[in-house]
Amino acid sequence: MTSCSETRRAEREVRLGKLIVPANVELQIPNLAFHHDAQYWGQDVDLFKPERFSEGVAKATKDNIVAFLPFGMGPRTCVGFNFATIEVKIALSMILQRYSITLSPTYVHSPFHFLTVRPQHGVKVILHRLNRKE
């Protein structure tokens, strides 16, 4: 699943203009910050102008590969998002028809806050085959 921001971790101390970012700090840059940056898109950045892309994305963004990330959230979400969601639902329903799921005894509950609350080390499960006649 995609998100509405990009996250990067500084491998070493970095200077960004007047800002010094220490090593191992995570930076979150909202897509809208660079999708609405006049430096890349011009002073008419807030106008709907599909003709910007008439010569391709590279030309429209002045060859800046991070200036355009169209697969965000909301009305401009990834065109394959709905298809991928349906695929996951089908796969999960096929698994649940044949297996029951229990938490692994090695699972360690460790919530991690990053936009949402998620398991820091994933969720370890055990699949038990259901005995059913087909």
Distance bins in CASP14 RR format, pairs under 12 A and 6 or more apart:
PFRMAT RR
TARGET T0000
AUTHOR 0000-0000-0000
RMODE 2
METHOD distances of the structure
MODEL  1
1 71 0 0 0 0 0 1 0 0 0 0 0
1 72 0 0 0 0 1 0 0 0 0 0 0
1 73 0 0 0 0 1 0 0 0 0 0 0
1 77 0 0 0 0 1 0 0 0 0 0 0
1 78 0 0 0 0 1 0 0 0 0 0 0
1 80 0 0 0 0 0 1 0 0 0 0 0
1 81 1 0 0 1 0 0 0 0 0 0 0
1 82 0 0 0 0 0 1 0 0 0 0 0
1 84 0 0 0 0 1 0 0 0 0 0 0
1 85 0 0 0 0 1 0 0 0 0 0 0
1 88 0 0 0 0 1 0 0 0 0 0 0
1 115 0 0 0 0 0 1 0 0 0 0 0
1 116 0 0 0 0 0 1 0 0 0 0 0
1 118 0 0 0 0 0 1 0 0 0 0 0
2 31 0 0 0 0 1 0 0 0 0 0 0
2 69 0 0 0 0 1 0 0 0 0 0 0
2 70 0 0 0 0 1 0 0 0 0 0 0
2 71 1 0 1 0 0 0 0 0 0 0 0
2 72 1 0 1 0 0 0 0 0 0 0 0
2 73 1 0 0 1 0 0 0 0 0 0 0
2 74 0 0 0 0 0 1 0 0 0 0 0
2 76 0 0 0 0 0 1 0 0 0 0 0
2 77 1 0 0 1 0 0 0 0 0 0 0
2 78 1 0 1 0 0 0 0 0 0 0 0
2 79 0 0 0 0 0 1 0 0 0 0 0
2 80 0 0 0 0 0 1 0 0 0 0 0
2 81 1 0 0 1 0 0 0 0 0 0 0
2 84 0 0 0 0 1 0 0 0 0 0 0
2 85 0 0 0 0 0 1 0 0 0 0 0
2 115 0 0 0 0 0 1 0 0 0 0 0
3 28 0 0 0 0 1 0 0 0 0 0 0
3 29 0 0 0 0 0 1 0 0 0 0 0
3 30 0 0 0 0 1 0 0 0 0 0 0
3 31 0 0 0 0 1 0 0 0 0 0 0
3 69 0 0 0 0 0 1 0 0 0 0 0
3 71 0 0 0 0 1 0 0 0 0 0 0
3 72 1 0 0 1 0 0 0 0 0 0 0
3 73 1 0 0 1 0 0 0 0 0 0 0
3 74 0 0 0 0 0 1 0 0 0 0 0
3 77 0 0 0 0 0 1 0 0 0 0 0
3 78 0 0 0 0 0 1 0 0 0 0 0
3 81 0 0 0 0 0 1 0 0 0 0 0
3 114 0 0 0 0 1 0 0 0 0 0 0
3 115 1 0 0 1 0 0 0 0 0 0 0
3 116 0 0 0 0 1 0 0 0 0 0 0
3 118 0 0 0 0 0 1 0 0 0 0 0
4 28 0 0 0 0 1 0 0 0 0 0 0
4 29 0 0 0 0 0 1 0 0 0 0 0
4 30 1 0 0 1 0 0 0 0 0 0 0
4 31 1 0 1 0 0 0 0 0 0 0 0
4 32 1 0 0 1 0 0 0 0 0 0 0
4 33 0 0 0 0 0 1 0 0 0 0 0
4 35 0 0 0 0 0 1 0 0 0 0 0
4 69 0 0 0 0 1 0 0 0 0 0 0
4 70 0 0 0 0 0 1 0 0 0 0 0
4 71 0 0 0 0 0 1 0 0 0 0 0
4 72 1 0 1 0 0 0 0 0 0 0 0
4 73 1 0 1 0 0 0 0 0 0 0 0
4 74 1 0 0 1 0 0 0 0 0 0 0
4 75 0 0 0 0 0 1 0 0 0 0 0
4 76 0 0 0 0 1 0 0 0 0 0 0
4 77 0 0 0 0 1 0 0 0 0 0 0
4 78 0 0 0 0 0 1 0 0 0 0 0
4 115 0 0 0 0 1 0 0 0 0 0 0
5 26 0 0 0 0 0 1 0 0 0 0 0
5 27 0 0 0 0 1 0 0 0 0 0 0
5 28 1 0 1 0 0 0 0 0 0 0 0
5 29 1 0 0 1 0 0 0 0 0 0 0
5 30 1 0 1 0 0 0 0 0 0 0 0
5 31 1 0 0 1 0 0 0 0 0 0 0
5 32 0 0 0 0 1 0 0 0 0 0 0
5 33 0 0 0 0 1 0 0 0 0 0 0
5 34 0 0 0 0 0 1 0 0 0 0 0
5 35 0 0 0 0 0 1 0 0 0 0 0
5 69 0 0 0 0 1 0 0 0 0 0 0
5 72 0 0 0 0 1 0 0 0 0 0 0
5 73 0 0 0 0 1 0 0 0 0 0 0
5 114 0 0 0 0 0 1 0 0 0 0 0
5 115 1 0 0 1 0 0 0 0 0 0 0
6 26 0 0 0 0 0 1 0 0 0 0 0
6 27 0 0 0 0 1 0 0 0 0 0 0
6 28 1 0 0 1 0 0 0 0 0 0 0
6 29 1 0 1 0 0 0 0 0 0 0 0
6 30 0 0 0 0 1 0 0 0 0 0 0
6 31 1 0 0 1 0 0 0 0 0 0 0
6 32 0 0 0 0 0 1 0 0 0 0 0
6 33 0 0 0 0 1 0 0 0 0 0 0
6 34 0 0 0 0 1 0 0 0 0 0 0
6 35 0 0 0 0 0 1 0 0 0 0 0
6 65 0 0 0 0 0 1 0 0 0 0 0
6 66 1 0 0 1 0 0 0 0 0 0 0
6 67 0 0 0 0 0 1 0 0 0 0 0
6 69 1 0 0 1 0 0 0 0 0 0 0
6 71 0 0 0 0 0 1 0 0 0 0 0
6 72 0 0 0 0 0 1 0 0 0 0 0
6 115 0 0 0 0 0 1 0 0 0 0 0
7 25 0 0 0 0 0 1 0 0 0 0 0
7 26 1 0 1 0 0 0 0 0 0 0 0
7 27 1 0 0 1 0 0 0 0 0 0 0
7 28 1 0 1 0 0 0 0 0 0 0 0
7 29 1 0 0 1 0 0 0 0 0 0 0
7 30 0 0 0 0 0 1 0 0 0 0 0
7 31 0 0 0 0 0 1 0 0 0 0 0
7 114 1 0 0 1 0 0 0 0 0 0 0
7 115 0 0 0 0 1 0 0 0 0 0 0
8 14 0 0 0 0 0 1 0 0 0 0 0
8 16 0 0 0 0 0 1 0 0 0 0 0
8 21 0 0 0 0 1 0 0 0 0 0 0
8 24 0 0 0 0 0 1 0 0 0 0 0
8 25 0 0 0 0 1 0 0 0 0 0 0
8 26 1 0 0 1 0 0 0 0 0 0 0
8 27 1 0 1 0 0 0 0 0 0 0 0
8 28 0 0 0 0 1 0 0 0 0 0 0
8 29 1 0 0 1 0 0 0 0 0 0 0
8 66 0 0 0 0 0 1 0 0 0 0 0
9 21 0 0 0 0 1 0 0 0 0 0 0
9 22 0 0 0 0 0 1 0 0 0 0 0
9 23 0 0 0 0 1 0 0 0 0 0 0
9 24 1 0 0 1 0 0 0 0 0 0 0
9 25 1 0 0 1 0 0 0 0 0 0 0
9 26 1 0 1 0 0 0 0 0 0 0 0
9 27 1 0 0 1 0 0 0 0 0 0 0
9 28 0 0 0 0 0 1 0 0 0 0 0
9 114 0 0 0 0 0 1 0 0 0 0 0
10 16 0 0 0 0 1 0 0 0 0 0 0
10 19 0 0 0 0 0 1 0 0 0 0 0
10 20 0 0 0 0 1 0 0 0 0 0 0
10 21 1 0 1 0 0 0 0 0 0 0 0
10 22 1 0 0 1 0 0 0 0 0 0 0
10 23 1 0 1 0 0 0 0 0 0 0 0
10 24 1 0 0 1 0 0 0 0 0 0 0
10 25 1 0 1 0 0 0 0 0 0 0 0
10 26 1 0 0 1 0 0 0 0 0 0 0
10 27 1 0 0 1 0 0 0 0 0 0 0
11 21 0 0 0 0 0 1 0 0 0 0 0
11 22 0 0 0 0 0 1 0 0 0 0 0
11 23 1 0 0 1 0 0 0 0 0 0 0
11 24 1 0 0 1 0 0 0 0 0 0 0
11 25 0 0 0 0 0 1 0 0 0 0 0
11 26 0 0 0 0 0 1 0 0 0 0 0
11 27 0 0 0 0 0 1 0 0 0 0 0
12 20 0 0 0 0 0 1 0 0 0 0 0
12 21 0 0 0 0 1 0 0 0 0 0 0
12 22 0 0 0 0 1 0 0 0 0 0 0
12 23 1 0 1 0 0 0 0 0 0 0 0
12 24 0 0 0 0 1 0 0 0 0 0 0
12 25 0 0 0 0 0 1 0 0 0 0 0
13 19 0 0 0 0 0 1 0 0 0 0 0
13 20 1 0 0 1 0 0 0 0 0 0 0
13 21 1 0 0 1 0 0 0 0 0 0 0
13 22 1 0 1 0 0 0 0 0 0 0 0
13 23 1 0 1 0 0 0 0 0 0 0 0
13 24 0 0 0 0 1 0 0 0 0 0 0
13 25 0 0 0 0 1 0 0 0 0 0 0
14 20 1 0 0 1 0 0 0 0 0 0 0
14 21 1 0 1 0 0 0 0 0 0 0 0
14 22 0 0 0 0 1 0 0 0 0 0 0
14 23 0 0 0 0 1 0 0 0 0 0 0
14 24 0 0 0 0 0 1 0 0 0 0 0
14 25 0 0 0 0 1 0 0 0 0 0 0
14 27 0 0 0 0 1 0 0 0 0 0 0
15 21 1 0 0 1 0 0 0 0 0 0 0
15 22 0 0 0 0 0 1 0 0 0 0 0
16 22 0 0 0 0 0 1 0 0 0 0 0
16 25 0 0 0 0 0 1 0 0 0 0 0
16 27 0 0 0 0 1 0 0 0 0 0 0
16 29 0 0 0 0 0 1 0 0 0 0 0
19 25 0 0 0 0 0 1 0 0 0 0 0
19 27 0 0 0 0 1 0 0 0 0 0 0
21 27 1 0 0 1 0 0 0 0 0 0 0
21 29 0 0 0 0 0 1 0 0 0 0 0
26 113 0 0 0 0 0 1 0 0 0 0 0
26 114 0 0 0 0 1 0 0 0 0 0 0
26 115 0 0 0 0 0 1 0 0 0 0 0
27 33 0 0 0 0 0 1 0 0 0 0 0
28 114 0 0 0 0 1 0 0 0 0 0 0
28 115 0 0 0 0 1 0 0 0 0 0 0
29 35 0 0 0 0 0 1 0 0 0 0 0
29 37 0 0 0 0 0 1 0 0 0 0 0
29 66 0 0 0 0 1 0 0 0 0 0 0
29 67 0 0 0 0 0 1 0 0 0 0 0
29 69 0 0 0 0 1 0 0 0 0 0 0
30 36 0 0 0 0 1 0 0 0 0 0 0
30 37 0 0 0 0 0 1 0 0 0 0 0
30 69 0 0 0 0 0 1 0 0 0 0 0
30 72 0 0 0 0 0 1 0 0 0 0 0
30 73 0 0 0 0 0 1 0 0 0 0 0
30 115 0 0 0 0 0 1 0 0 0 0 0
31 37 0 0 0 0 0 1 0 0 0 0 0
31 66 0 0 0 0 1 0 0 0 0 0 0
31 67 0 0 0 0 0 1 0 0 0 0 0
31 68 0 0 0 0 1 0 0 0 0 0 0
31 69 1 0 1 0 0 0 0 0 0 0 0
31 70 0 0 0 0 1 0 0 0 0 0 0
31 71 0 0 0 0 1 0 0 0 0 0 0
31 72 1 0 1 0 0 0 0 0 0 0 0
31 73 0 0 0 0 1 0 0 0 0 0 0
31 74 0 0 0 0 0 1 0 0 0 0 0
31 76 0 0 0 0 1 0 0 0 0 0 0
31 77 0 0 0 0 0 1 0 0 0 0 0
31 78 0 0 0 0 0 1 0 0 0 0 0
32 41 0 0 0 0 0 1 0 0 0 0 0
32 45 0 0 0 0 0 1 0 0 0 0 0
32 46 0 0 0 0 0 1 0 0 0 0 0
32 69 0 0 0 0 0 1 0 0 0 0 0
32 72 0 0 0 0 1 0 0 0 0 0 0
32 73 0 0 0 0 0 1 0 0 0 0 0
32 74 0 0 0 0 0 1 0 0 0 0 0
32 76 0 0 0 0 0 1 0 0 0 0 0
33 39 0 0 0 0 0 1 0 0 0 0 0
33 40 0 0 0 0 0 1 0 0 0 0 0
33 45 0 0 0 0 0 1 0 0 0 0 0
33 66 0 0 0 0 0 1 0 0 0 0 0
33 67 0 0 0 0 0 1 0 0 0 0 0
33 69 0 0 0 0 0 1 0 0 0 0 0
34 40 1 0 0 1 0 0 0 0 0 0 0
34 41 0 0 0 0 1 0 0 0 0 0 0
34 45 0 0 0 0 0 1 0 0 0 0 0
34 61 0 0 0 0 1 0 0 0 0 0 0
34 64 0 0 0 0 1 0 0 0 0 0 0
34 65 0 0 0 0 0 1 0 0 0 0 0
34 66 1 0 0 1 0 0 0 0 0 0 0
34 67 1 0 1 0 0 0 0 0 0 0 0
34 68 0 0 0 0 1 0 0 0 0 0 0
34 69 1 0 0 1 0 0 0 0 0 0 0
34 70 0 0 0 0 0 1 0 0 0 0 0
35 41 1 0 0 1 0 0 0 0 0 0 0
35 45 0 0 0 0 1 0 0 0 0 0 0
35 46 0 0 0 0 0 1 0 0 0 0 0
35 52 0 0 0 0 0 1 0 0 0 0 0
35 60 0 0 0 0 0 1 0 0 0 0 0
35 61 0 0 0 0 0 1 0 0 0 0 0
35 64 0 0 0 0 0 1 0 0 0 0 0
35 66 0 0 0 0 0 1 0 0 0 0 0
35 67 1 0 0 1 0 0 0 0 0 0 0
35 68 1 0 0 1 0 0 0 0 0 0 0
35 69 1 0 0 1 0 0 0 0 0 0 0
35 70 0 0 0 0 1 0 0 0 0 0 0
35 71 0 0 0 0 0 1 0 0 0 0 0
35 72 0 0 0 0 1 0 0 0 0 0 0
35 76 0 0 0 0 1 0 0 0 0 0 0
36 42 0 0 0 0 0 1 0 0 0 0 0
36 43 0 0 0 0 0 1 0 0 0 0 0
36 44 0 0 0 0 0 1 0 0 0 0 0
36 45 1 0 1 0 0 0 0 0 0 0 0
36 46 1 0 0 1 0 0 0 0 0 0 0
36 47 0 0 0 0 0 1 0 0 0 0 0
36 67 0 0 0 0 0 1 0 0 0 0 0
36 68 0 0 0 0 0 1 0 0 0 0 0
37 43 0 0 0 0 0 1 0 0 0 0 0
37 45 1 0 0 1 0 0 0 0 0 0 0
37 46 0 0 0 0 0 1 0 0 0 0 0
37 61 0 0 0 0 0 1 0 0 0 0 0
37 62 0 0 0 0 0 1 0 0 0 0 0
37 64 0 0 0 0 1 0 0 0 0 0 0
37 66 0 0 0 0 0 1 0 0 0 0 0
37 67 1 0 0 1 0 0 0 0 0 0 0
37 68 0 0 0 0 0 1 0 0 0 0 0
38 44 0 0 0 0 1 0 0 0 0 0 0
38 45 1 0 1 0 0 0 0 0 0 0 0
38 46 0 0 0 0 1 0 0 0 0 0 0
38 47 0 0 0 0 0 1 0 0 0 0 0
38 67 0 0 0 0 0 1 0 0 0 0 0
39 45 0 0 0 0 1 0 0 0 0 0 0
39 61 0 0 0 0 0 1 0 0 0 0 0
39 62 0 0 0 0 1 0 0 0 0 0 0
39 64 0 0 0 0 1 0 0 0 0 0 0
39 67 0 0 0 0 1 0 0 0 0 0 0
40 52 0 0 0 0 0 1 0 0 0 0 0
40 57 0 0 0 0 0 1 0 0 0 0 0
40 58 0 0 0 0 0 1 0 0 0 0 0
40 59 0 0 0 0 0 1 0 0 0 0 0
40 60 0 0 0 0 1 0 0 0 0 0 0
40 61 1 0 1 0 0 0 0 0 0 0 0
40 62 1 0 0 1 0 0 0 0 0 0 0
40 63 0 0 0 0 0 1 0 0 0 0 0
40 64 1 0 1 0 0 0 0 0 0 0 0
40 65 0 0 0 0 0 1 0 0 0 0 0
40 66 0 0 0 0 1 0 0 0 0 0 0
40 67 1 0 1 0 0 0 0 0 0 0 0
40 68 0 0 0 0 1 0 0 0 0 0 0
40 69 0 0 0 0 0 1 0 0 0 0 0
41 47 0 0 0 0 1 0 0 0 0 0 0
41 48 0 0 0 0 0 1 0 0 0 0 0
41 49 0 0 0 0 1 0 0 0 0 0 0
41 52 1 0 0 1 0 0 0 0 0 0 0
41 53 0 0 0 0 0 1 0 0 0 0 0
41 57 0 0 0 0 0 1 0 0 0 0 0
41 60 1 0 0 1 0 0 0 0 0 0 0
41 61 1 0 0 1 0 0 0 0 0 0 0
41 62 0 0 0 0 1 0 0 0 0 0 0
41 64 0 0 0 0 0 1 0 0 0 0 0
41 67 1 0 0 1 0 0 0 0 0 0 0
41 68 0 0 0 0 1 0 0 0 0 0 0
42 49 0 0 0 0 1 0 0 0 0 0 0
42 52 0 0 0 0 1 0 0 0 0 0 0
42 60 0 0 0 0 0 1 0 0 0 0 0
42 61 0 0 0 0 0 1 0 0 0 0 0
42 62 0 0 0 0 1 0 0 0 0 0 0
42 67 0 0 0 0 0 1 0 0 0 0 0
43 49 0 0 0 0 0 1 0 0 0 0 0
44 51 0 0 0 0 0 1 0 0 0 0 0
44 52 0 0 0 0 1 0 0 0 0 0 0
45 52 0 0 0 0 1 0 0 0 0 0 0
45 60 0 0 0 0 0 1 0 0 0 0 0
45 61 0 0 0 0 0 1 0 0 0 0 0
45 67 0 0 0 0 0 1 0 0 0 0 0
48 76 0 0 0 0 0 1 0 0 0 0 0
49 60 0 0 0 0 1 0 0 0 0 0 0
50 56 0 0 0 0 0 1 0 0 0 0 0
50 60 0 0 0 0 0 1 0 0 0 0 0
51 59 0 0 0 0 0 1 0 0 0 0 0
51 60 0 0 0 0 1 0 0 0 0 0 0
52 58 0 0 0 0 0 1 0 0 0 0 0
52 59 0 0 0 0 1 0 0 0 0 0 0
52 60 1 0 1 0 0 0 0 0 0 0 0
52 61 0 0 0 0 1 0 0 0 0 0 0
52 62 0 0 0 0 0 1 0 0 0 0 0
52 67 0 0 0 0 0 1 0 0 0 0 0
52 68 0 0 0 0 1 0 0 0 0 0 0
53 59 0 0 0 0 1 0 0 0 0 0 0
53 60 1 0 1 0 0 0 0 0 0 0 0
53 61 0 0 0 0 1 0 0 0 0 0 0
53 68 0 0 0 0 1 0 0 0 0 0 0
53 70 0 0 0 0 0 1 0 0 0 0 0
54 60 0 0 0 0 1 0 0 0 0 0 0
55 61 0 0 0 0 0 1 0 0 0 0 0
55 62 0 0 0 0 0 1 0 0 0 0 0
55 63 0 0 0 0 0 1 0 0 0 0 0
56 62 0 0 0 0 0 1 0 0 0 0 0
56 63 0 0 0 0 0 1 0 0 0 0 0
56 68 0 0 0 0 0 1 0 0 0 0 0
57 63 0 0 0 0 1 0 0 0 0 0 0
57 64 0 0 0 0 1 0 0 0 0 0 0
57 65 0 0 0 0 1 0 0 0 0 0 0
57 66 0 0 0 0 0 1 0 0 0 0 0
57 67 0 0 0 0 1 0 0 0 0 0 0
57 68 1 0 1 0 0 0 0 0 0 0 0
57 69 0 0 0 0 0 1 0 0 0 0 0
57 70 0 0 0 0 1 0 0 0 0 0 0
58 64 0 0 0 0 1 0 0 0 0 0 0
58 65 0 0 0 0 1 0 0 0 0 0 0
58 67 0 0 0 0 1 0 0 0 0 0 0
58 68 0 0 0 0 1 0 0 0 0 0 0
59 67 0 0 0 0 0 1 0 0 0 0 0
59 68 0 0 0 0 0 1 0 0 0 0 0
60 67 0 0 0 0 1 0 0 0 0 0 0
60 68 1 0 0 1 0 0 0 0 0 0 0
60 70 0 0 0 0 0 1 0 0 0 0 0
61 67 1 1 0 0 0 0 0 0 0 0 0
61 68 1 0 1 0 0 0 0 0 0 0 0
61 69 0 0 0 0 0 1 0 0 0 0 0
61 70 0 0 0 0 0 1 0 0 0 0 0
62 68 0 0 0 0 0 1 0 0 0 0 0
68 76 0 0 0 0 0 1 0 0 0 0 0
69 76 0 0 0 0 1 0 0 0 0 0 0
69 77 0 0 0 0 0 1 0 0 0 0 0
69 78 0 0 0 0 0 1 0 0 0 0 0
70 76 1 0 0 1 0 0 0 0 0 0 0
70 77 0 0 0 0 1 0 0 0 0 0 0
70 78 1 0 0 1 0 0 0 0 0 0 0
70 79 0 0 0 0 1 0 0 0 0 0 0
70 80 0 0 0 0 0 1 0 0 0 0 0
70 81 0 0 0 0 0 1 0 0 0 0 0
71 77 1 0 0 1 0 0 0 0 0 0 0
71 78 1 1 0 0 0 0 0 0 0 0 0
71 79 0 0 0 0 1 0 0 0 0 0 0
71 80 0 0 0 0 1 0 0 0 0 0 0
71 81 1 0 0 1 0 0 0 0 0 0 0
71 84 0 0 0 0 0 1 0 0 0 0 0
72 78 1 0 0 1 0 0 0 0 0 0 0
72 79 0 0 0 0 0 1 0 0 0 0 0
72 80 0 0 0 0 0 1 0 0 0 0 0
72 81 0 0 0 0 1 0 0 0 0 0 0
73 81 0 0 0 0 1 0 0 0 0 0 0
73 115 0 0 0 0 0 1 0 0 0 0 0
74 81 0 0 0 0 1 0 0 0 0 0 0
75 81 0 0 0 0 0 1 0 0 0 0 0
77 83 0 0 0 0 0 1 0 0 0 0 0
77 84 0 0 0 0 0 1 0 0 0 0 0
77 85 0 0 0 0 0 1 0 0 0 0 0
78 84 1 0 0 1 0 0 0 0 0 0 0
78 85 0 0 0 0 0 1 0 0 0 0 0
80 86 0 0 0 0 1 0 0 0 0 0 0
80 87 0 0 0 0 1 0 0 0 0 0 0
80 88 0 0 0 0 0 1 0 0 0 0 0
81 87 0 0 0 0 0 1 0 0 0 0 0
81 88 0 0 0 0 0 1 0 0 0 0 0
82 88 0 0 0 0 0 1 0 0 0 0 0
82 89 0 0 0 0 0 1 0 0 0 0 0
83 89 0 0 0 0 0 1 0 0 0 0 0
83 90 0 0 0 0 0 1 0 0 0 0 0
84 90 0 0 0 0 0 1 0 0 0 0 0
84 91 0 0 0 0 0 1 0 0 0 0 0
85 91 0 0 0 0 0 1 0 0 0 0 0
85 92 0 0 0 0 0 1 0 0 0 0 0
86 92 0 0 0 0 0 1 0 0 0 0 0
86 93 0 0 0 0 0 1 0 0 0 0 0
87 93 0 0 0 0 0 1 0 0 0 0 0
87 94 0 0 0 0 0 1 0 0 0 0 0
88 94 0 0 0 0 0 1 0 0 0 0 0
88 95 0 0 0 0 0 1 0 0 0 0 0
89 95 0 0 0 0 0 1 0 0 0 0 0
89 96 0 0 0 0 0 1 0 0 0 0 0
90 96 0 0 0 0 0 1 0 0 0 0 0
90 97 0 0 0 0 0 1 0 0 0 0 0
91 97 0 0 0 0 0 1 0 0 0 0 0
91 98 0 0 0 0 0 1 0 0 0 0 0
92 98 0 0 0 0 0 1 0 0 0 0 0
92 99 0 0 0 0 0 1 0 0 0 0 0
92 101 0 0 0 0 0 1 0 0 0 0 0
93 99 0 0 0 0 0 1 0 0 0 0 0
95 101 0 0 0 0 1 0 0 0 0 0 0
95 125 0 0 0 0 0 1 0 0 0 0 0
95 127 1 0 0 1 0 0 0 0 0 0 0
95 128 0 0 0 0 0 1 0 0 0 0 0
95 129 0 0 0 0 0 1 0 0 0 0 0
95 130 0 0 0 0 0 1 0 0 0 0 0
96 125 0 0 0 0 0 1 0 0 0 0 0
96 127 0 0 0 0 1 0 0 0 0 0 0
96 128 0 0 0 0 0 1 0 0 0 0 0
96 130 0 0 0 0 1 0 0 0 0 0 0
97 129 0 0 0 0 0 1 0 0 0 0 0
97 130 1 0 0 1 0 0 0 0 0 0 0
97 132 0 0 0 0 1 0 0 0 0 0 0
97 134 0 0 0 0 1 0 0 0 0 0 0
98 127 0 0 0 0 1 0 0 0 0 0 0
98 128 0 0 0 0 1 0 0 0 0 0 0
98 129 1 0 0 1 0 0 0 0 0 0 0
98 130 1 0 1 0 0 0 0 0 0 0 0
98 131 0 0 0 0 0 1 0 0 0 0 0
98 132 1 0 0 1 0 0 0 0 0 0 0
98 134 0 0 0 0 1 0 0 0 0 0 0
99 125 0 0 0 0 1 0 0 0 0 0 0
99 126 0 0 0 0 1 0 0 0 0 0 0
99 127 1 0 1 0 0 0 0 0 0 0 0
99 128 1 0 0 1 0 0 0 0 0 0 0
99 129 1 0 1 0 0 0 0 0 0 0 0
99 130 1 0 0 1 0 0 0 0 0 0 0
99 131 0 0 0 0 0 1 0 0 0 0 0
99 132 0 0 0 0 0 1 0 0 0 0 0
100 125 0 0 0 0 0 1 0 0 0 0 0
100 126 0 0 0 0 1 0 0 0 0 0 0
100 127 1 0 0 1 0 0 0 0 0 0 0
100 128 1 0 1 0 0 0 0 0 0 0 0
100 129 0 0 0 0 1 0 0 0 0 0 0
100 130 1 0 0 1 0 0 0 0 0 0 0
100 131 0 0 0 0 0 1 0 0 0 0 0
100 132 0 0 0 0 0 1 0 0 0 0 0
101 107 0 0 0 0 0 1 0 0 0 0 0
101 123 0 0 0 0 1 0 0 0 0 0 0
101 124 0 0 0 0 0 1 0 0 0 0 0
101 125 1 0 1 0 0 0 0 0 0 0 0
101 126 1 0 0 1 0 0 0 0 0 0 0
101 127 1 0 0 1 0 0 0 0 0 0 0
101 128 1 0 0 1 0 0 0 0 0 0 0
101 129 0 0 0 0 0 1 0 0 0 0 0
101 130 0 0 0 0 0 1 0 0 0 0 0
102 123 0 0 0 0 0 1 0 0 0 0 0
102 124 0 0 0 0 0 1 0 0 0 0 0
102 125 1 0 0 1 0 0 0 0 0 0 0
102 126 1 0 1 0 0 0 0 0 0 0 0
102 127 0 0 0 0 1 0 0 0 0 0 0
102 128 1 0 0 1 0 0 0 0 0 0 0
103 109 0 0 0 0 1 0 0 0 0 0 0
103 119 0 0 0 0 0 1 0 0 0 0 0
103 122 0 0 0 0 0 1 0 0 0 0 0
103 123 1 0 0 1 0 0 0 0 0 0 0
103 124 1 0 0 1 0 0 0 0 0 0 0
103 125 1 0 0 1 0 0 0 0 0 0 0
103 126 1 0 0 1 0 0 0 0 0 0 0
103 127 0 0 0 0 0 1 0 0 0 0 0
103 128 0 0 0 0 0 1 0 0 0 0 0
104 121 0 0 0 0 0 1 0 0 0 0 0
104 122 0 0 0 0 0 1 0 0 0 0 0
104 123 0 0 0 0 1 0 0 0 0 0 0
104 124 1 1 0 0 0 0 0 0 0 0 0
104 125 1 0 1 0 0 0 0 0 0 0 0
104 126 1 0 1 0 0 0 0 0 0 0 0
104 127 0 0 0 0 0 1 0 0 0 0 0
104 128 0 0 0 0 0 1 0 0 0 0 0
105 124 0 0 0 0 1 0 0 0 0 0 0
105 125 0 0 0 0 0 1 0 0 0 0 0
105 126 0 0 0 0 1 0 0 0 0 0 0
106 121 0 0 0 0 1 0 0 0 0 0 0
106 122 0 0 0 0 0 1 0 0 0 0 0
106 123 0 0 0 0 0 1 0 0 0 0 0
106 124 1 0 1 0 0 0 0 0 0 0 0
106 125 0 0 0 0 0 1 0 0 0 0 0
106 126 0 0 0 0 1 0 0 0 0 0 0
107 119 0 0 0 0 1 0 0 0 0 0 0
107 120 0 0 0 0 0 1 0 0 0 0 0
107 121 0 0 0 0 1 0 0 0 0 0 0
107 122 0 0 0 0 1 0 0 0 0 0 0
107 123 1 0 0 1 0 0 0 0 0 0 0
107 124 1 0 1 0 0 0 0 0 0 0 0
107 125 1 0 0 1 0 0 0 0 0 0 0
107 126 0 0 0 0 1 0 0 0 0 0 0
108 119 0 0 0 0 1 0 0 0 0 0 0
108 120 0 0 0 0 1 0 0 0 0 0 0
108 121 1 0 0 1 0 0 0 0 0 0 0
108 122 0 0 0 0 1 0 0 0 0 0 0
108 123 0 0 0 0 0 1 0 0 0 0 0
108 124 0 0 0 0 1 0 0 0 0 0 0
109 117 0 0 0 0 0 1 0 0 0 0 0
109 118 0 0 0 0 0 1 0 0 0 0 0
109 119 1 0 0 1 0 0 0 0 0 0 0
109 120 0 0 0 0 1 0 0 0 0 0 0
109 121 0 0 0 0 1 0 0 0 0 0 0
109 122 0 0 0 0 0 1 0 0 0 0 0
109 123 0 0 0 0 1 0 0 0 0 0 0
109 124 0 0 0 0 0 1 0 0 0 0 0
110 117 0 0 0 0 0 1 0 0 0 0 0
110 118 0 0 0 0 1 0 0 0 0 0 0
110 119 1 0 0 1 0 0 0 0 0 0 0
110 120 1 0 1 0 0 0 0 0 0 0 0
110 121 1 0 1 0 0 0 0 0 0 0 0
110 122 0 0 0 0 1 0 0 0 0 0 0
110 123 0 0 0 0 0 1 0 0 0 0 0
110 124 0 0 0 0 0 1 0 0 0 0 0
111 117 1 0 1 0 0 0 0 0 0 0 0
111 118 1 0 0 1 0 0 0 0 0 0 0
111 119 1 0 0 1 0 0 0 0 0 0 0
111 120 1 0 0 1 0 0 0 0 0 0 0
111 121 0 0 0 0 0 1 0 0 0 0 0
111 122 0 0 0 0 0 1 0 0 0 0 0
111 123 0 0 0 0 0 1 0 0 0 0 0
112 118 1 0 1 0 0 0 0 0 0 0 0
112 119 1 0 0 1 0 0 0 0 0 0 0
112 120 1 1 0 0 0 0 0 0 0 0 0
112 121 0 0 0 0 1 0 0 0 0 0 0
112 122 0 0 0 0 1 0 0 0 0 0 0
112 123 0 0 0 0 0 1 0 0 0 0 0
113 119 0 0 0 0 0 1 0 0 0 0 0
113 120 0 0 0 0 1 0 0 0 0 0 0
114 120 0 0 0 0 1 0 0 0 0 0 0
119 125 0 0 0 0 0 1 0 0 0 0 0
END
